[in-house]
């Protein structure tokens, strides 16, 4: 049986983390630079509006 290649697995995890971090940064920059930046954040307000009962 072949031994697992831990260096390859670690490198893949590092690349995935780097890609995710870059995507988050790109998304933040897009929100910051958009003329209607508050519109995307309305859905993420803590609490929000009370439910209609």
N, C-alpha and C positions, 0 to 999 in steps of 0.2 A: 504494500500500500504506500502511496506517495505521501510525503510529509506536507502539511499545509504551509502555504507561503504567506506567513504573517506580514511580511513587509508589503506585499501586494495589497492585502486586505486593509492595512493601515493607510496606505496611500490612497486607496479608493475612498475610505472614510474621510480623509483630509480633503480630498477633492470635492466630495459631496458637501462638506461643511463650508468650504470656500465658495462654492457655487450658490449655496443657500444664502450666505452672507451678502454676496454681491447682488443677488436678486432683491433682498430686503433693502439694501442701500439704494438700489435703482428705484424701487417702489417709493421709498421715502423722498428721494429727490423729485420724483414725478409729482408727488402730492404737494411738496413744498413749492414747486415751480408752476403748478397749475393755477390758472386764474380763479378757479372755483375750488380751492383746496379744502374748504370747510364742508363741502357737500359729501365728500367721501368719509368724513369723520363723524357725521351725524349718526350713522348706524352703530358706531362703536362707543357712544357716550355711556358711561356707567349709570345705571339706574334707568335711564330712558324715560319715556312717558308711561304713566300707569296703565295697566291693561283695562280694556273696556269690559265692564261687567254688566 
